[in-house]
Amino acid sequence: MSTSVAPTTERAPVTTGWIARFGLMYFGQHISWATPAQILLAVQVLAMYPDDKERMLAWLMGVGGLAAVIAGPLAGRFSDRTRSSFGRRRPWIVGGTVVASAMLVVAGITGSYAVLFGAWVVFQIALATSQTSVQTIPPDRVPHQQYGLISGVMGLTYTAAVVVGAALGALLPVRGAYLATALFMLLFLVPFVATYREPEGEAVPKVESRHTESGVKPTGLGRVGFNLPSFREAPDFWWVFIARLLVTMTQAIALFYLLYFLRDRVQHPDPETGVLILSAVYAVFVILTAVWSGRASDRSGKRRVFVSLSSFGVAVACLVMAFATSFTVVIGAAALLGLSWGVFQAIDQALINHVLPSAEDRAAHIGIVNLAVHIPNTAAPAIAAVLVTQAGGYPGLYAVAAALTTIGGIVVWKVRNVP
């Protein structure tokens, strides 16, 4: 059976202005976590617990990440079932963004670890609530011929948010950086939600139904209204999930010990500056390739070949890292990794939009597939530590990373209903 849901009527293409407003909103969503997660939280925890900073920061990040993992699919489910004059998605986007922004302000002014901990957990829940609905807008509204372009814009603005977030955290005092981040999040939301009109005509789902409109039967949580598709009923969805999980896991474990890799393996005299240079090279190539590859995918009508080849590109970059002993070689690997990841990030999201099992549960299923990002980011520290200590050091770590993403590039060819 087909596991993707096409629009029942032909959709009008979205305009350049629509794309720009959506991109600004997406940028604001991601700068909100990028600034505190990269710098601010570590600075605050260091000031509070200078002798126990690693453990206290790990608890903060771990519990916050777990909260986001749980909140995403549940928030998506509520969004799918919302009917209001404000639409299905906008109440959750606006509400989540307002709460998340407020928590950033609280985190910026507190001197208490308990308050910081609570603010970060609530922030993660609110952000997951907002982001799930934001990511559901393209499959709700955008014609499939523009999926690649929109996904490329998402990849570009995500990377830009990470770079700008790091700059804010480095250049501003903690309180000022939190306030600026909260303002960016709110201001960049307004142009889109003020002008967006949600599609009309989709039927109100019945929670008690035994099947979704696509024939996917509720299982597990579906018995209480959460339609979780089985592998048999939605194989394309789950193959894309597995491919994303493997490639994202590669990315996460490859970058986690980058500072130590430069110091211990490459013998770089200033590893902190080295990381900054590599991050800049990586970001430039992601930004250069994300939108271009999305448009190329739209024109060709192909998705799988872009995802597969970019996965193999990530694998080659990891193999270069496995044998690199000079910083020049590592810069080349960072460029290839950025180029490949820019393509993967753009087309992978477009592929996800194609394979969502049902229109009535789009946001819930977006929340589920986002676990393929949250799980690697949560598990990467432990996995990377085991590989470095038990699998031959950094060559072993990067060899395993290359193997994982190669499998991901092969798995995507199991998708049958998308070219």
C-alpha positions as CSV (number, residue, x, y, z in Angstrom):
1,M,0.0,0.0,0.0
2,S,1.1,3.6,-0.5
3,T,2.4,5.2,2.7
4,S,2.4,8.8,1.5
5,V,-0.5,11.2,1.3
6,A,-0.7,13.5,-1.6
7,P,-2.8,16.7,-1.5
8,T,-6.4,16.1,-2.6
9,T,-6.3,19.2,-4.7
10,E,-3.5,20.9,-6.6
11,R,-1.8,23.5,-4.4
12,A,-0.7,26.9,-5.6
13,P,3.0,27.5,-5.4
14,V,4.2,29.5,-2.4
15,T,5.7,32.9,-3.1
16,T,9.2,34.1,-2.4
17,G,7.7,36.4,0.3
18,W,6.0,33.4,1.9
19,I,9.3,31.4,1.9
20,A,11.2,34.4,3.3
21,R,8.7,34.8,6.2
22,F,8.8,31.0,6.9
23,G,12.6,31.0,6.8
24,L,12.7,33.9,9.3
25,M,10.4,32.1,11.7
26,Y,12.4,28.9,11.4
27,F,15.6,30.8,12.1
28,G,14.0,32.3,15.2
29,Q,12.9,28.8,16.4
30,H,16.5,27.4,16.2
31,I,18.5,30.4,17.5
32,S,16.4,30.1,20.6
33,W,18.2,26.8,21.6
34,A,21.4,27.4,19.8
35,T,22.5,30.4,21.9
36,P,22.0,28.8,25.4
37,A,22.9,25.2,24.5
38,Q,26.3,26.1,22.9
39,I,27.6,28.6,25.4
40,L,25.3,30.2,27.9
41,L,24.2,27.2,30.0
42,A,27.8,26.0,30.3
43,V,28.9,29.5,31.5
44,Q,26.1,29.6,34.1
45,V,26.7,26.1,35.4
46,L,30.4,26.8,35.6
47,A,29.7,29.8,37.8
48,M,27.3,27.8,40.1
49,Y,29.3,24.6,40.3
50,P,32.9,25.1,39.3
51,D,34.0,21.7,40.8
52,D,31.0,19.7,39.5
53,K,30.2,21.5,36.3
54,E,30.2,18.5,34.0
55,R,27.8,16.4,36.0
56,M,25.4,19.3,36.7
57,L,25.4,20.4,33.0
58,A,24.8,16.8,31.9
59,W,21.7,16.5,34.1
60,L,20.4,19.8,32.8
61,M,20.9,18.9,29.2
62,G,19.8,15.3,29.6
63,V,16.5,16.0,31.3
64,G,15.7,18.9,29.0
65,G,16.4,16.7,26.0
66,L,14.2,13.9,27.4
67,A,11.4,16.4,27.9
68,A,11.6,17.5,24.2
69,V,11.6,13.9,23.1
70,I,8.3,13.2,24.9
71,A,6.7,16.6,24.1
72,G,7.2,16.6,20.4
73,P,4.9,13.7,19.3
74,L,2.3,14.6,22.0
75,A,2.2,18.2,21.0
76,G,1.8,17.2,17.4
77,R,-1.1,15.0,18.2
78,F,-2.9,17.9,20.0
79,S,-2.1,20.2,17.0
80,D,-3.6,17.7,14.6
81,R,-6.8,17.6,16.7
82,T,-7.1,21.3,17.2
83,R,-9.9,23.2,15.5
84,S,-10.2,27.0,16.1
85,S,-10.7,30.2,14.2
86,F,-6.9,30.7,14.6
87,G,-6.3,27.3,12.8
88,R,-4.7,24.1,13.8
89,R,-1.0,25.0,13.9
90,R,-0.8,28.7,14.8
91,P,-2.2,28.4,18.4
92,W,0.6,25.9,19.2
93,I,3.3,27.8,17.4
94,V,2.4,31.1,19.0
95,G,1.8,29.6,22.5
96,G,4.9,27.5,22.4
97,T,7.0,30.5,21.2
98,V,5.7,32.8,23.9
99,V,6.3,30.4,26.7
100,A,9.8,29.5,25.4
101,S,10.7,33.1,25.1
102,A,9.6,33.8,28.7
103,M,11.7,30.8,29.9
104,L,14.7,32.3,28.2
105,V,14.3,35.5,30.1
106,V,13.9,33.6,33.3
107,A,17.0,31.6,32.6
108,G,18.9,34.8,31.9
109,I,18.1,36.5,35.2
110,T,18.3,33.6,37.6
111,G,21.2,32.7,39.8
112,S,19.7,29.5,41.1
113,Y,20.4,26.1,39.5
114,A,17.0,24.8,40.4
115,V,15.3,27.7,38.6
116,L,17.6,27.4,35.6
117,F,16.9,23.6,35.5
118,G,13.1,24.2,35.6
119,A,13.2,27.0,33.1
120,W,15.3,24.9,30.6
121,V,12.9,21.9,30.9
122,V,9.8,24.1,30.4
123,F,11.6,25.8,27.5
124,Q,12.4,22.5,25.8
125,I,8.7,21.4,26.1
126,A,7.5,24.7,24.8
127,L,10.0,24.7,21.9
128,A,9.2,21.2,20.9
129,T,5.5,22.1,20.9
130,S,6.1,25.1,18.6
131,Q,8.6,23.4,16.3
132,T,6.5,20.4,15.6
133,S,3.7,22.5,14.2
134,V,6.2,24.8,12.4
135,Q,7.7,21.7,10.6
136,T,4.2,20.5,9.7
137,I,3.4,23.7,7.7
138,P,5.2,22.6,4.5
139,P,3.4,19.3,4.1
140,D,0.2,21.1,5.1
141,R,0.5,23.9,2.5
142,V,3.4,23.6,0.1
143,P,3.0,21.8,-3.3
144,H,5.3,18.7,-3.5
145,Q,7.2,20.4,-6.4
146,Q,8.5,22.9,-3.9
147,Y,9.3,20.5,-1.0
148,G,13.1,20.5,-1.9
149,L,13.3,24.3,-2.0
150,I,11.5,24.7,1.3
151,S,13.6,22.0,3.0
152,G,16.7,23.7,1.6
153,V,15.6,27.0,3.2
154,M,15.1,25.1,6.5
155,G,18.6,23.7,6.3
156,L,20.1,27.1,5.5
157,T,18.3,28.9,8.3
158,Y,19.0,26.1,10.8
159,T,22.8,26.4,10.1
160,A,22.7,30.2,10.2
161,A,20.9,30.1,13.5
162,V,23.6,27.8,15.0
163,V,26.3,30.2,13.8
164,V,24.6,33.4,14.9
165,G,23.6,31.8,18.2
166,A,27.2,31.0,19.0
167,A,28.2,34.5,18.1
168,L,25.5,36.0,20.4
169,G,26.7,33.8,23.3
170,A,30.3,34.7,22.7
171,L,29.9,38.5,22.2
172,L,27.2,39.4,24.7
173,P,26.9,39.0,28.5
174,V,24.8,36.1,29.6
175,R,21.7,38.2,30.5
176,G,21.9,40.3,27.3
177,A,22.4,37.2,25.1
178,Y,19.3,35.5,26.6
179,L,17.2,38.7,26.1
180,A,18.4,39.1,22.5
181,T,17.6,35.5,21.7
182,A,14.1,35.8,23.2
183,L,13.5,38.9,21.1
184,F,14.7,37.3,17.9
185,M,12.4,34.4,18.5
186,L,9.4,36.6,19.0
187,L,10.1,39.2,16.3
188,F,10.8,36.6,13.6
189,L,7.6,34.8,14.4
190,V,5.3,37.8,13.7
191,P,5.5,38.3,9.9
192,F,4.6,34.7,9.2
193,V,1.8,34.0,11.7
194,A,0.2,37.4,11.0
195,T,-0.2,36.6,7.3
196,Y,-0.4,32.8,7.1
197,R,-3.8,31.3,6.3
198,E,-4.1,27.6,7.0
199,P,-5.6,25.3,4.4
200,E,-9.3,24.7,4.6
201,G,-11.3,21.6,3.8
202,E,-9.6,18.9,5.7
203,A,-12.0,16.8,7.7
204,V,-12.0,16.8,11.5
205,P,-10.5,13.4,12.5
206,K,-12.5,11.1,14.8
207,V,-10.3,9.9,17.7
208,E,-12.4,6.8,18.1
209,S,-11.8,5.7,14.5
210,R,-10.1,2.3,14.1
211,H,-8.3,3.5,11.0
212,T,-6.9,6.7,9.7
213,E,-7.9,8.1,6.3
214,S,-4.8,6.4,4.8
215,G,-5.7,3.0,6.2
216,V,-3.2,3.1,9.0
217,K,-4.6,1.3,12.0
218,P,-4.0,2.8,15.4
219,T,-1.5,0.7,17.5
220,G,-0.2,1.0,21.0
221,L,-0.9,4.6,21.9
222,G,-3.3,4.7,19.1
223,R,-5.8,3.0,21.3
224,V,-6.0,6.2,23.3
225,G,-6.0,8.4,20.2
226,F,-2.4,8.3,19.1
227,N,-2.1,6.8,15.6
228,L,1.4,5.2,15.6
229,P,1.9,3.6,12.1
230,S,3.3,0.1,12.1
231,F,6.2,-0.9,9.9
232,R,4.0,-3.1,7.8
233,E,1.5,-0.4,7.2
234,A,3.9,2.5,6.6
235,P,7.2,1.0,5.5
236,D,8.4,4.1,3.6
237,F,8.0,6.3,6.7
238,W,10.0,3.9,8.9
239,W,12.8,3.4,6.3
240,V,13.2,7.2,6.1
241,F,13.2,7.3,9.9
242,I,16.0,4.7,10.0
243,A,18.1,6.5,7.4
244,R,17.8,9.8,9.2
245,L,18.6,8.1,12.6
246,L,21.8,6.6,11.2
247,V,23.1,9.6,9.3
248,T,22.3,12.0,12.2
249,M,24.0,9.6,14.6
250,T,27.1,9.8,12.4
251,Q,27.0,13.6,12.5
252,A,26.6,13.7,16.2
253,I,29.3,11.3,17.2
254,A,31.7,12.7,14.6
255,L,31.5,16.2,16.0
256,F,31.2,15.5,19.7
257,Y,35.0,15.0,20.5
258,L,36.2,17.4,17.8
259,L,38.1,19.6,20.3
260,Y,39.9,16.6,21.8
261,F,40.5,15.1,18.3
262,L,42.4,18.3,17.3
263,R,44.3,18.4,20.5
264,D,45.3,14.7,20.9
265,R,45.3,13.3,17.3
266,V,46.2,16.3,15.1
267,Q,48.3,18.0,17.8
268,H,46.8,21.4,16.9
269,P,48.5,24.1,19.0
270,D,45.2,26.0,19.6
271,P,42.4,23.5,19.4
272,E,39.7,26.0,20.4
273,T,40.6,28.2,17.5
274,G,40.8,25.1,15.3
275,V,37.2,24.2,16.2
276,L,36.1,27.7,15.3
277,I,37.8,27.5,11.9
278,L,36.3,24.1,11.2
279,S,32.8,25.2,12.2
280,A,33.0,28.2,9.9
281,V,34.1,26.1,7.0
282,Y,31.4,23.5,7.7
283,A,28.7,26.2,8.0
284,V,29.7,27.9,4.7
285,F,29.4,24.7,2.7
286,V,26.1,23.8,4.3
287,I,24.7,27.2,3.5
288,L,26.1,27.0,-0.1
289,T,24.5,23.7,-0.9
290,A,21.3,23.5,1.1
291,V,19.0,25.7,-1.1
292,W,20.8,24.8,-4.4
293,S,20.3,21.1,-3.8
294,G,16.7,21.5,-2.8
295,R,15.9,23.3,-6.0
296,A,17.8,20.7,-8.0
297,S,15.8,18.0,-6.4
298,D,12.6,19.7,-7.2
299,R,13.5,20.2,-10.8
300,S,14.6,16.5,-11.3
301,G,11.7,15.1,-9.2
302,K,14.3,12.8,-7.5
303,R,14.8,12.6,-3.7
304,R,16.4,9.3,-2.9
305,V,19.5,9.7,-5.0
306,F,20.3,13.1,-3.3
307,V,19.9,11.6,0.2
308,S,21.9,8.5,-0.7
309,L,24.8,10.3,-2.3
310,S,25.0,12.9,0.4
311,S,25.1,10.1,3.0
312,F,28.0,8.5,1.2
313,G,29.7,12.0,1.1
314,V,29.4,12.1,4.9
315,A,31.0,8.7,5.1
316,V,34.0,9.7,3.0
317,A,34.5,12.8,5.2
318,C,34.5,10.5,8.2
319,L,37.0,8.2,6.6
320,V,39.3,11.2,5.9
321,M,39.0,12.1,9.6
322,A,39.9,8.6,10.6
323,F,43.3,8.8,8.9
324,A,44.0,12.6,9.2
325,T,47.0,13.8,11.1
326,S,47.2,17.3,9.7
327,F,44.9,20.2,10.2
328,T,44.8,21.0,6.5
329,V,43.4,17.6,5.8
330,V,40.8,18.0,8.5
331,I,39.7,21.4,6.9
332,G,39.1,19.5,3.7
333,A,37.0,16.9,5.5
334,A,35.0,19.7,7.2
335,A,34.3,21.2,3.8
336,L,33.1,17.8,2.4
337,L,31.1,17.2,5.5
338,G,29.4,20.5,5.2
339,L,28.7,20.1,1.5
340,S,27.2,16.6,2.1
341,W,25.2,17.5,5.2
342,G,23.7,20.6,3.5
343,V,22.4,18.3,0.7
344,F,21.2,15.6,3.1
345,Q,19.5,18.0,5.5
346,A,17.6,19.7,2.6
347,I,16.4,16.6,0.8
348,D,15.8,14.4,3.8
349,Q,13.2,16.8,5.1
350,A,11.5,16.9,1.6
351,L,11.5,13.1,1.6
352,I,9.9,13.0,5.0
353,N,7.1,15.3,3.8
354,H,6.4,12.8,1.0
355,V,6.1,9.7,3.2
356,L,4.0,11.0,6.1
357,P,1.4,8.2,6.5
358,S,-1.7,10.3,6.8
359,A,-2.9,13.9,6.5
360,E,-4.9,13.8,9.7
361,D,-1.8,13.0,11.8
362,R,0.9,15.0,10.1
363,A,2.1,16.9,13.2
364,A,2.2,13.7,15.4
365,H,4.2,11.9,12.7
366,I,6.6,14.8,12.3
367,G,7.1,14.6,16.1
368,I,7.9,10.9,15.8
369,V,10.3,11.3,12.9
370,N,12.1,14.1,14.9
371,L,13.1,11.5,17.4
372,A,15.6,10.4,14.8
373,V,17.4,13.7,15.6
374,H,16.8,13.9,19.3
375,I,17.9,10.3,20.0
376,P,21.4,10.6,18.4
377,N,22.0,14.0,20.0
378,T,21.2,12.5,23.4
379,A,23.0,9.2,22.9
380,A,26.1,10.5,21.0
381,P,28.2,11.4,24.1
382,A,28.0,7.9,25.5
383,I,28.5,6.2,22.1
384,A,31.4,8.4,21.2
385,A,33.1,7.7,24.6
386,V,32.8,3.9,24.1
387,L,34.2,4.1,20.6
388,V,37.2,6.3,21.6
389,T,38.1,4.1,24.5
390,Q,37.2,0.6,23.2
391,A,37.3,0.7,19.4
392,G,40.8,2.0,18.6
393,G,40.6,5.6,19.5
394,Y,39.6,8.3,17.0
395,P,40.3,6.1,13.9
396,G,37.8,3.6,15.2
397,L,35.3,6.3,16.1
398,Y,35.3,7.8,12.6
399,A,35.4,4.4,10.9
400,V,32.2,3.3,12.8
401,A,30.7,6.7,11.9
402,A,31.4,6.1,8.2
403,A,29.8,2.7,8.4
404,L,26.7,4.0,10.0
405,T,26.1,6.7,7.4
406,T,26.9,4.2,4.6
407,I,24.1,2.0,5.8
408,G,21.8,5.0,6.0
409,G,22.6,5.8,2.4
410,I,21.7,2.3,1.4
411,V,18.6,2.0,3.5
412,V,16.9,5.0,1.8
413,W,16.6,2.9,-1.4
414,K,14.1,0.8,0.4
415,V,11.6,3.7,0.0
416,R,9.3,2.6,-2.8
417,N,6.7,5.4,-3.3
418,V,9.1,8.3,-3.8
419,P,11.5,8.5,-6.8
